[in-house]
Amino acid sequence: MKHLQRSFLFRFYFSLTDAEQILVLSNLFSVGLVLFRMIYTGHLLFAFLIWNLFLAFVPYVISRQMTEASIKSKWKFLLCAFVWLLFVPNAFYIITDLFHLDMNETVPLWYDLALLLSFAWSGILFGILSVRQMEKLFEKHFSKNFDLLFILPVMALNGFGIYIGRYLRFNSWDVITNPLQLIQDIIYLFIHPLRNRFDWSMIICYTILLTLIYYTIKKLSKAL
């Protein structure tokens, strides 16, 4: 039985694309670091990172399923793309978990840094691959090379999503469960841009950062 399970896992792993194999290894490394830390310290301090990594996985699943489903209806495609937009900021949100680096106990600081960086890197990989899949889908459905016309708005929404998730403490599902408060807080940001200049500075900064990361990985993938 164990031999069959190992054989299935072996076949499953090598049935994945090269990028997905890297994702699996990266995620296993991240989760392994957290589990070892939990066993060593006896505390669940960074257990929330596993949940955050799962949320980062969701937009990738959506874009991958959309790619495999070959949706022909543009309205159905746009509806699925909207759902994807609600979840894709979760993939990049993990980079802000580096804020928790000072939550140290008896574990060396270098270990926690490696742990947090590994989760941030896994989230970035999920996000970049998911955005790339959606970029290709938009080009296919609308027969047009959008490039920055697609990437900049998406990364701006990611920067905005990171901000409202980290500082306003909203989640993707608050669009349904708490829409009035979410809309109210967003309107406040737009009505008082100078009063919220530091908030907008963060959003713009992360928009540029994510765009640079995306294009760097995209160009490197073609150069290598």
C-alpha positions in Angstrom: 0.0 0.0 0.0 2.8 2.4 0.9 4.6 1.5 -2.3 1.5 2.3 -4.3 1.1 5.7 -2.5 4.7 6.6 -3.1 4.3 5.5 -6.8 1.2 7.7 -7.1 2.9 10.7 -5.6 5.9 10.1 -7.8 3.8 10.0 -10.9 1.7 13.0 -9.8 4.8 15.1 -9.2 6.4 14.4 -12.6 3.0 14.9 -14.3 3.2 18.6 -13.3 4.8 21.4 -15.3 8.3 22.5 -14.4 6.9 25.7 -12.8 4.4 23.6 -10.7 7.2 21.3 -9.6 9.1 24.3 -8.3 5.9 25.5 -6.6 5.5 22.1 -4.9 9.1 22.1 -3.6 8.9 25.7 -2.5 5.7 25.1 -0.6 7.0 21.9 1.0 10.1 23.8 2.2 8.0 26.6 3.6 5.5 24.4 5.4 8.4 22.2 6.7 10.1 25.2 8.3 6.9 26.2 10.1 6.2 22.6 11.3 9.8 22.3 12.6 9.5 25.6 14.4 6.2 24.6 15.9 7.6 21.3 17.2 10.8 23.0 18.5 9.1 25.9 20.3 5.8 24.2 21.2 4.0 27.3 19.9 1.7 27.9 16.9 3.1 31.4 16.3 3.6 31.2 12.5 0.8 28.7 11.8 -1.2 31.4 10.1 1.3 31.5 7.3 0.0 28.1 6.1 -3.5 29.6 5.8 -2.1 32.6 3.9 -0.2 30.3 1.6 -3.5 28.4 0.9 -5.1 31.8 0.0 -2.3 32.5 -2.3 -2.9 29.1 -4.0 -6.6 30.0 -4.7 -6.1 32.5 -7.5 -3.6 30.2 -9.2 -6.2 27.4 -9.1 -8.8 29.7 -10.6 -6.5 30.9 -13.5 -5.3 27.4 -14.1 -8.9 26.0 -14.3 -9.9 28.9 -16.6 -7.0 28.0 -18.9 -7.9 24.3 -19.0 -11.6 25.0 -19.4 -11.2 27.1 -22.5 -14.2 29.3 -21.7 -15.7 30.6 -24.9 -18.4 33.1 -23.6 -16.8 36.5 -23.0 -19.3 37.3 -20.2 -18.6 34.0 -18.4 -14.9 34.7 -18.8 -15.2 38.2 -17.4 -17.2 36.9 -14.5 -14.5 34.3 -13.7 -11.8 37.0 -14.1 -13.6 39.2 -11.6 -13.6 36.4 -9.1 -9.9 35.9 -9.8 -9.3 39.6 -9.2 -10.8 39.4 -5.7 -8.4 36.7 -4.7 -5.2 37.4 -6.5 -4.0 40.1 -4.0 -3.8 37.3 -1.5 -0.8 35.8 -3.4 1.2 39.0 -3.0 -0.1 39.9 0.4 2.3 37.3 2.0 5.3 39.6 1.4 3.9 41.9 4.2 4.2 39.0 6.6 7.8 39.9 6.8 6.5 42.5 9.3 6.4 39.6 11.8 10.1 39.1 11.8 10.4 40.6 15.3 8.1 38.0 16.7 11.1 36.1 17.9 11.3 33.6 20.9 14.0 31.0 21.2 14.5 30.6 17.5 17.5 32.3 15.8 16.6 35.4 13.8 18.1 33.9 10.6 15.7 31.0 10.8 12.6 33.2 11.1 13.9 35.3 8.2 14.4 32.3 6.0 10.9 31.0 7.0 9.2 34.3 6.2 11.1 34.8 3.0 10.2 31.3 1.8 6.5 32.0 2.3 6.8 35.4 0.6 8.6 33.8 -2.3 6.0 31.0 -2.7 3.2 33.6 -2.6 5.0 35.7 -5.3 5.4 32.6 -7.5 1.7 31.8 -7.2 0.9 35.4 -8.0 3.2 35.8 -11.0 2.2 32.5 -12.6 -1.5 33.3 -12.1 -1.2 36.8 -13.5 0.7 35.4 -16.5 -2.0 32.8 -17.1 -4.6 35.5 -17.0 -2.6 37.8 -19.3 -2.5 35.0 -21.9 -6.2 34.4 -21.5 -7.1 38.0 -22.1 -4.9 38.1 -25.2 -6.7 35.0 -26.4 -10.2 36.2 -25.8 -9.8 39.7 -27.0 -7.1 39.1 -29.7 -5.0 41.9 -28.5 -1.6 42.2 -26.8 -2.5 44.3 -23.7 0.9 44.2 -22.0 1.1 47.2 -19.6 -2.6 48.0 -20.2 -3.3 44.7 -18.4 -0.4 44.4 -16.0 -0.4 47.9 -14.5 -4.2 47.9 -13.5 -3.8 44.4 -12.1 -0.8 45.2 -10.1 -2.4 48.5 -8.9 -5.3 46.4 -7.6 -2.9 44.0 -6.0 -1.1 47.0 -4.3 -4.5 48.3 -3.2 -5.6 44.8 -2.0 -2.4 44.4 0.0 -3.0 47.8 1.7 -6.7 47.1 2.6 -5.8 43.6 3.8 -2.8 44.6 6.0 -4.1 47.9 7.4 -7.8 48.0 7.0 -8.0 44.2 7.8 -10.4 43.3 5.1 -10.5 39.9 3.4 -11.5 38.9 -0.2 -14.9 37.6 1.1 -15.7 40.9 2.7 -16.9 42.0 -0.8 -19.9 39.8 0.0 -20.0 39.7 3.8 -19.2 43.3 4.6 -19.5 45.3 1.4 -20.8 48.6 2.9 -17.9 49.1 5.3 -15.5 48.1 2.6 -16.9 50.6 0.1 -17.1 53.3 2.8 -13.4 52.9 3.6 -12.4 52.9 0.0 -14.4 56.0 -0.8 -12.7 57.7 2.2 -9.3 57.0 0.6 -10.3 58.6 -2.7 -12.1 61.6 -1.2 -9.2 62.5 1.1 -6.0 61.6 -0.9 -3.8 64.2 0.9 -5.0 63.1 4.3 -4.2 59.5 3.2 -1.0 60.3 1.4 1.0 57.7 3.3 -1.6 55.1 2.4 -1.5 56.0 -1.3 2.3 56.1 -1.1 2.3 52.5 0.0 -0.2 51.5 -2.7 1.8 53.2 -5.5 5.1 51.8 -4.1 3.8 48.2 -4.1 2.2 48.6 -7.5 5.6 49.6 -9.0 7.4 46.9 -7.0 5.1 44.1 -8.1 5.2 45.3 -11.7 9.0 45.2 -11.7 9.0 41.8 -10.2 6.5 40.5 -12.8 8.4 41.9 -15.7 11.8 40.7 -14.3 10.6 37.1 -14.0 8.8 37.3 -17.4 11.8 38.6 -19.2 14.2 36.2 -17.5 12.0 33.3 -18.4 12.5 34.2 -22.1 16.2 35.0 -21.8 17.2 31.7 -20.1 
